[in-house]
Amino acid sequence: MAMMDTPRMVVGVPRENRLGETRVALTPTALPQLTKAGFEVVIEAGAGATAGFPDEAFIARGARIGTRDDAFAADVLVQVNVMDGDPSNPDVSRLRAGQIVVGAVAPFARPALVSAVAATGATLFALELVPRTTRAQSMDILSSQAAVAGYQAVLIAATELPKMFPLLTTAAGTVAPARVFIIGAGVAGLGAIATARRLGANVEAYDVRPAAREEVASLGARFVELPLETGQEEGSGGYATDLSEETIRKQQELMAKTVAASDVIITTAQVQGSTAPVIVTTEMIRGMAAGSVIIDLAAEQGGNCEPTVAGETVDVDGVRVFGVVNLPGSVPVHASQLFGKNVANFVGLMAVDGRLDPEVDDNVIRESVVAKGGDVVNNRVREALGLEPLPEPQAPEPVAAATPAAEEVAT
């Protein structure tokens, strides 16, 4: 029997202060998973209000409501945006050696933030680096939030387009369906395809990965075939990788006709750790009919469209290009529920025999850590900071007579 005076591990959830952020890192539905694993959860008062979760909802699921200091005093601090994405955030000084910080970091875009957290001695996990494996799907915030963004992008387009999406046959005549072109058939793109199809649009989609063809077709969209050698059979860890400038130029030329014929374009192409590829040029946009709409989901990475400005709407000869940011934050209830479940699954990996173990032998934990022991430990972030790379860990010795049970399986 466990000793009654054994201190419980504490998870702290502070209120998000980043401009425009409405989500919360944990929701009441995720709490039982953590409390059963031996955690106590402390929520800063009002942390879930903008996401539709009052303090009483957290209390009813076993959480304690406290101050911001209470949340930051926890063993594990979880945030949607770690330190609001700002290395000069005063909250950085609240961190301490041995504390664990978990959330969205954008480590390759914000290496200074990783360095600032590392200087406190805290251990920082960037959930964007959770490997894209079957086992880790339940912890993949990029996928869960992209699904929300893809859905919401179509709704914005349908509202802004001066046409209706579905085919309508009426006594006054027939209305042709809107033509929607989705560029990028990852999680966000597939979500956009499914939503546009449900609204009745004629949907086409393109992805540099040939393997995406079947997924696009399964949702009832037509896959746009471009005779290009992209070398993207799978990409790295489920992500697309950079194309050469020559390949991108040819891609633009071949895609121009499809772009010109579209009423709505939704671009979702992003490359992990790099700026987004510019796929749709201003000249291509000028070929579209006035009133057409483009939703650029890669705006925060620089945009897939040449005129995109993050957070703004740009008019190009009557075609509006929306540089949308934080679309999941516009649907905070479900976006937070999904994010919170990802977080609870991830933190639960570190609960071992009633104690907190950030060194647990688990590849999801190993690949997600970017700072620990007072140092930046991810070599790609170190490179961005001008630091010498750390030695890569040696592969473990092969185990003789391995059994199928020892292999990684879906959970």
C-alpha positions as CSV (number, residue, x, y, z in Angstrom):
1,M,0.0,0.0,0.0
2,A,1.3,3.5,-0.9
3,M,2.3,5.7,2.0
4,M,-0.3,8.4,2.8
5,D,2.3,11.1,3.1
6,T,3.9,10.5,-0.3
7,P,3.7,13.9,-2.1
8,R,1.6,13.8,-5.3
9,M,3.0,15.0,-8.6
10,V,1.5,18.4,-9.5
11,V,0.5,19.6,-13.0
12,G,0.0,23.3,-13.3
13,V,-2.1,25.0,-16.0
14,P,-1.6,28.8,-16.2
15,R,-3.9,31.1,-18.2
16,E,-2.7,31.7,-21.8
17,N,-1.7,35.4,-22.3
18,R,-0.7,35.3,-25.9
19,L,-2.7,37.8,-28.0
20,G,-5.7,36.2,-29.5
21,E,-5.2,32.8,-27.8
22,T,-8.5,31.4,-26.5
23,R,-7.5,27.7,-25.9
24,V,-6.5,26.1,-22.6
25,A,-3.8,23.4,-22.3
26,L,-6.0,21.0,-20.3
27,T,-9.8,20.6,-20.2
28,P,-11.9,19.0,-17.5
29,T,-12.4,15.9,-19.7
30,A,-8.6,15.2,-19.6
31,L,-8.2,15.5,-15.8
32,P,-9.3,12.0,-14.7
33,Q,-6.6,10.4,-16.8
34,L,-4.0,12.5,-14.9
35,T,-5.5,12.1,-11.4
36,K,-5.6,8.3,-11.9
37,A,-1.9,8.4,-12.8
38,G,-1.2,10.1,-9.5
39,F,-1.1,13.7,-10.5
40,E,-2.7,16.7,-8.7
41,V,-3.9,19.3,-11.1
42,V,-3.8,23.1,-10.3
43,I,-5.6,25.4,-12.7
44,E,-5.0,29.2,-12.6
45,A,-8.3,30.9,-11.9
46,G,-10.0,31.7,-15.2
47,A,-7.6,29.7,-17.3
48,G,-10.4,27.9,-19.2
49,A,-12.9,30.8,-19.4
50,T,-12.2,31.8,-23.0
51,A,-12.4,28.2,-24.1
52,G,-15.8,27.7,-22.4
53,F,-14.6,25.9,-19.3
54,P,-15.4,27.7,-16.0
55,D,-13.4,27.0,-12.9
56,E,-16.3,25.0,-11.5
57,A,-16.0,22.5,-14.3
58,F,-12.4,21.8,-13.4
59,I,-13.2,21.5,-9.7
60,A,-15.9,19.0,-10.5
61,R,-13.3,16.8,-12.1
62,G,-10.9,17.0,-9.2
63,A,-8.7,20.0,-10.0
64,R,-7.7,22.7,-7.6
65,I,-8.1,26.4,-8.6
66,G,-5.2,28.6,-7.6
67,T,-3.1,31.7,-8.5
68,R,-0.6,32.0,-11.3
69,D,2.1,31.4,-8.8
70,D,0.4,28.2,-7.7
71,A,0.3,27.0,-11.3
72,F,4.0,27.8,-11.9
73,A,5.0,26.1,-8.7
74,A,3.9,22.7,-10.2
75,D,6.3,19.9,-11.0
76,V,4.9,19.9,-14.6
77,L,3.8,23.1,-16.3
78,V,1.6,22.7,-19.4
79,Q,0.8,25.5,-21.8
80,V,-0.7,25.8,-25.3
81,N,2.0,28.3,-26.1
82,V,5.1,27.9,-23.9
83,M,5.9,31.3,-22.4
84,D,3.5,32.8,-25.0
85,G,6.3,32.2,-27.5
86,D,8.3,35.1,-26.1
87,P,11.8,34.4,-24.6
88,S,11.6,37.8,-22.8
89,N,8.3,36.9,-21.1
90,P,8.6,37.6,-17.3
91,D,7.1,34.2,-16.7
92,V,10.4,32.6,-17.8
93,S,11.9,33.8,-14.4
94,R,9.3,31.7,-12.6
95,L,10.8,28.5,-14.0
96,R,13.3,26.5,-11.9
97,A,15.7,23.6,-12.3
98,G,14.1,20.2,-12.4
99,Q,10.7,21.6,-13.5
100,I,9.1,20.1,-16.6
101,V,7.5,22.3,-19.2
102,V,5.3,20.9,-21.9
103,G,3.5,22.6,-24.8
104,A,3.8,24.1,-28.3
105,V,7.2,25.7,-28.6
106,A,8.0,26.1,-32.4
107,P,11.6,25.3,-31.5
108,F,13.1,25.8,-34.9
109,A,11.4,29.1,-35.4
110,R,12.0,30.3,-31.8
111,P,15.4,28.9,-30.8
112,A,15.9,31.9,-28.4
113,L,12.9,30.7,-26.5
114,V,14.4,27.3,-26.1
115,S,17.7,28.9,-24.9
116,A,15.9,31.1,-22.4
117,V,14.0,28.1,-20.8
118,A,17.2,26.0,-20.8
119,A,19.0,28.7,-18.8
120,T,16.5,28.2,-16.0
121,G,17.4,24.5,-15.7
122,A,13.9,23.4,-16.6
123,T,13.3,20.5,-18.9
124,L,11.4,21.6,-22.0
125,F,9.3,19.3,-24.2
126,A,8.2,20.6,-27.6
127,L,5.0,18.7,-28.6
128,E,5.6,19.6,-32.2
129,L,8.4,17.1,-32.2
130,V,6.3,14.1,-31.1
131,P,7.2,11.5,-33.8
132,R,4.6,10.8,-36.4
133,T,4.2,7.1,-35.6
134,T,1.1,5.1,-35.0
135,R,1.8,4.8,-31.3
136,A,2.3,8.6,-30.9
137,Q,-0.8,9.7,-32.7
138,S,-2.7,10.3,-29.5
139,M,0.0,12.9,-28.5
140,D,0.3,14.7,-31.9
141,I,-0.8,18.3,-31.4
142,L,0.1,19.2,-35.0
143,S,-2.4,16.7,-36.3
144,S,-5.2,17.4,-33.8
145,Q,-5.0,21.1,-34.3
146,A,-4.6,20.9,-38.1
147,A,-7.8,18.9,-38.3
148,V,-9.6,21.8,-36.6
149,A,-7.9,24.3,-38.9
150,G,-8.8,22.5,-42.1
151,Y,-12.5,22.4,-41.1
152,Q,-12.6,26.0,-40.1
153,A,-10.8,27.2,-43.2
154,V,-13.6,25.8,-45.4
155,L,-16.2,27.5,-43.3
156,I,-14.5,30.9,-43.6
157,A,-14.2,30.4,-47.4
158,A,-17.8,29.4,-47.7
159,T,-18.8,32.5,-45.8
160,E,-16.6,34.9,-47.7
161,L,-17.2,33.5,-51.2
162,P,-20.0,35.4,-53.1
163,K,-21.3,32.0,-54.2
164,M,-22.9,29.0,-52.6
165,F,-20.9,25.7,-52.4
166,P,-23.5,23.1,-53.5
167,L,-25.2,22.3,-56.8
168,L,-28.8,23.6,-56.7
169,T,-31.5,22.8,-59.2
170,T,-34.4,25.2,-58.8
171,A,-37.3,26.5,-60.8
172,A,-35.3,29.6,-61.4
173,G,-32.4,27.6,-62.9
174,T,-29.4,25.5,-61.9
175,V,-26.6,26.8,-59.7
176,A,-23.3,25.1,-60.4
177,P,-21.2,23.9,-57.4
178,A,-18.3,25.9,-56.3
179,R,-14.8,24.7,-57.3
180,V,-12.5,24.2,-54.4
181,F,-8.8,23.4,-54.8
182,I,-6.9,22.2,-51.7
183,I,-3.1,22.3,-51.9
184,G,-1.5,19.9,-49.5
185,A,-3.3,16.7,-48.4
186,G,-2.0,16.3,-44.9
187,V,-4.3,16.3,-41.9
188,A,-5.4,19.9,-42.5
189,G,-5.9,19.4,-46.2
190,L,-7.9,16.1,-45.7
191,G,-10.1,17.9,-43.2
192,A,-10.7,20.7,-45.6
193,I,-11.5,18.2,-48.4
194,A,-14.0,16.4,-46.2
195,T,-15.7,19.6,-45.1
196,A,-15.9,21.1,-48.6
197,R,-17.4,17.9,-49.9
198,R,-20.0,17.8,-47.2
199,L,-21.0,21.3,-48.2
200,G,-21.4,20.1,-51.8
201,A,-18.4,21.7,-53.5
202,N,-16.6,20.2,-56.5
203,V,-13.2,19.5,-54.8
204,E,-9.7,19.0,-56.3
205,A,-6.6,18.5,-54.3
206,Y,-2.8,18.2,-54.9
207,D,0.1,17.0,-52.8
208,V,3.7,16.4,-53.6
209,R,3.5,13.0,-52.0
210,P,2.0,10.4,-54.5
211,A,0.8,8.4,-51.5
212,A,-1.8,11.1,-50.8
213,R,-3.6,10.2,-54.0
214,E,-5.7,7.4,-52.5
215,E,-6.6,9.4,-49.4
216,V,-7.8,12.3,-51.6
217,A,-9.9,9.9,-53.7
218,S,-11.4,8.2,-50.7
219,L,-12.9,11.5,-49.6
220,G,-14.5,12.0,-53.0
221,A,-12.1,14.6,-54.4
222,R,-10.1,14.5,-57.6
223,F,-6.4,14.3,-57.3
224,V,-4.6,16.8,-59.5
225,E,-1.8,15.0,-61.4
226,L,1.3,17.0,-62.1
227,P,4.1,15.3,-64.0
228,L,6.8,16.1,-61.5
229,E,9.6,14.2,-59.9
230,T,9.3,15.4,-56.3
231,G,11.2,12.7,-54.4
232,Q,8.5,12.8,-51.7
233,E,7.5,9.1,-51.5
234,E,6.9,9.6,-47.8
235,G,8.8,12.6,-46.5
236,S,10.6,12.5,-43.2
237,G,8.6,11.2,-40.3
238,G,5.4,11.8,-42.1
239,Y,6.2,15.3,-43.2
240,A,6.9,16.7,-46.6
241,T,10.4,18.0,-47.2
242,D,11.8,21.0,-49.2
243,L,11.6,20.9,-53.0
244,S,14.2,22.5,-55.2
245,E,13.6,25.9,-56.7
246,E,13.4,24.4,-60.2
247,T,10.8,21.8,-59.0
248,I,8.7,24.6,-57.4
249,R,8.8,26.7,-60.6
250,K,7.6,23.8,-62.7
251,Q,4.9,23.0,-60.1
252,Q,3.6,26.6,-60.4
253,E,3.5,26.4,-64.2
254,L,1.6,23.2,-64.2
255,M,-0.8,24.3,-61.5
256,A,-1.7,27.6,-63.0
257,K,-4.7,26.4,-65.0
258,T,-6.2,24.6,-62.0
259,V,-5.7,27.7,-59.8
260,A,-7.4,30.0,-62.5
261,A,-10.5,27.7,-62.6
262,S,-11.0,27.6,-58.8
263,D,-13.4,29.7,-56.8
264,V,-11.7,28.8,-53.5
265,I,-8.1,27.7,-52.8
266,I,-7.0,26.5,-49.4
267,T,-3.2,26.1,-49.0
268,T,-1.8,23.9,-46.2
269,A,1.7,23.1,-47.4
270,Q,4.3,23.4,-44.6
271,V,7.8,22.0,-44.1
272,Q,8.8,21.2,-40.5
273,G,11.6,23.6,-39.4
274,S,11.5,25.7,-42.5
275,T,9.6,28.5,-44.1
276,A,6.5,27.5,-46.1
277,P,7.1,27.0,-49.8
278,V,5.5,29.7,-52.1
279,I,3.3,27.7,-54.4
280,V,0.8,30.2,-55.7
281,T,2.3,33.4,-57.2
282,T,0.6,36.7,-57.5
283,E,0.5,36.2,-61.3
284,M,-1.4,33.0,-60.8
285,I,-3.9,34.7,-58.5
286,R,-4.5,37.4,-61.1
287,G,-5.8,34.6,-63.4
288,M,-8.6,33.8,-60.9
289,A,-12.1,35.4,-61.2
290,A,-12.8,38.4,-59.1
291,G,-14.6,37.4,-55.9
292,S,-12.6,34.2,-55.5
293,V,-11.1,33.4,-52.0
294,I,-7.8,32.0,-50.9
295,I,-7.3,30.8,-47.3
296,D,-3.6,30.4,-46.6
297,L,-3.1,28.1,-43.6
298,A,0.7,28.4,-43.8
299,A,0.6,32.2,-43.2
300,E,2.5,32.0,-39.9
301,Q,5.3,30.1,-41.7
302,G,5.5,32.8,-44.4
303,G,2.6,31.6,-46.5
304,N,2.1,29.4,-49.6
305,C,0.9,32.4,-51.6
306,E,3.2,35.2,-52.7
307,P,1.1,38.1,-51.4
308,T,0.1,36.5,-48.1
309,V,0.5,38.6,-44.9
310,A,-0.1,36.8,-41.6
311,G,-3.1,38.1,-39.8
312,E,-4.3,40.2,-42.8
313,T,-6.5,40.0,-45.9
314,V,-4.8,41.1,-49.1
315,D,-6.8,42.0,-52.2
316,V,-5.2,41.0,-55.6
317,D,-7.4,42.3,-58.4
318,G,-10.6,41.3,-56.5
319,V,-9.3,38.0,-55.2
320,R,-8.9,38.0,-51.4
321,V,-6.0,36.2,-49.8
322,F,-6.6,35.5,-46.1
323,G,-3.5,35.0,-44.1
324,V,-5.2,33.3,-41.3
325,V,-3.5,32.7,-37.9
326,N,-4.5,30.4,-35.0
327,L,-7.6,29.0,-36.6
328,P,-7.9,26.4,-33.8
329,G,-8.3,29.3,-31.4
330,S,-11.5,30.2,-33.2
331,V,-13.0,26.9,-32.2
332,P,-11.6,26.8,-28.6
333,V,-13.9,24.2,-27.0
334,H,-13.1,21.3,-29.3
335,A,-9.5,22.5,-30.1
336,S,-8.8,22.6,-26.3
337,Q,-10.3,19.2,-25.7
338,L,-8.1,17.7,-28.4
339,F,-5.0,19.5,-27.3
340,G,-5.7,18.6,-23.6
341,K,-6.0,14.9,-24.5
342,N,-2.7,15.1,-26.4
343,V,-1.1,16.7,-23.3
344,A,-2.6,14.2,-20.9
345,N,-1.4,11.3,-23.0
346,F,2.1,12.8,-23.2
347,V,2.5,13.7,-19.5
348,G,1.1,10.2,-18.6
349,L,4.2,8.6,-20.2
350,M,6.3,10.2,-17.5
351,A,4.3,8.8,-14.6
352,V,6.2,5.6,-13.6
353,D,5.3,3.7,-10.5
354,G,3.8,6.7,-8.8
355,R,6.6,9.1,-9.5
356,L,7.6,11.5,-12.2
357,D,10.4,10.3,-14.5
358,P,11.3,12.6,-17.5
359,E,14.2,10.2,-18.3
360,V,11.8,7.3,-18.9
361,D,13.0,5.1,-21.7
362,D,10.5,6.1,-24.4
363,N,11.2,7.3,-27.9
364,V,8.3,9.8,-27.8
365,I,9.9,11.5,-24.7
366,R,13.4,11.3,-26.1
367,E,12.5,12.9,-29.5
368,S,10.4,15.7,-28.0
369,V,12.9,17.1,-25.4
370,V,14.7,20.3,-26.6
371,A,16.2,21.5,-23.3
372,K,17.3,19.9,-20.1
373,G,20.1,20.2,-17.5
374,G,20.7,23.8,-18.3
375,D,21.5,23.2,-22.0
376,V,19.8,23.0,-25.4
377,V,19.8,19.3,-26.3
378,N,18.2,19.4,-29.8
379,N,20.9,19.7,-32.4
380,R,18.8,21.5,-35.0
381,V,18.0,24.2,-32.4
382,R,21.7,24.3,-31.4
383,E,22.6,24.9,-35.0
384,A,20.1,27.8,-35.2
385,L,21.7,29.2,-32.0
386,G,25.3,28.8,-33.4
387,L,26.2,26.1,-30.9
388,E,28.3,23.1,-31.4
389,P,26.3,19.9,-32.0
390,L,26.0,17.3,-29.3
391,P,27.1,13.8,-30.0
392,E,24.3,11.7,-31.4
393,P,23.2,8.9,-29.1
394,Q,24.5,5.5,-30.1
395,A,21.9,3.0,-31.4
396,P,21.2,0.3,-28.8
397,E,22.7,-3.1,-29.3
398,P,20.4,-5.5,-31.2
399,V,18.5,-7.9,-29.0
400,A,18.9,-11.5,-30.0
401,A,15.7,-13.5,-30.6
402,A,13.4,-10.5,-30.5
403,T,9.8,-11.4,-30.3
404,P,6.9,-9.6,-32.0
405,A,5.7,-8.4,-28.6
406,A,8.8,-6.3,-28.3
407,E,8.1,-4.3,-31.4
408,E,6.3,-1.0,-31.3
409,V,2.6,-1.4,-31.8
410,A,-0.4,0.8,-31.9
411,T,-2.0,1.6,-28.6
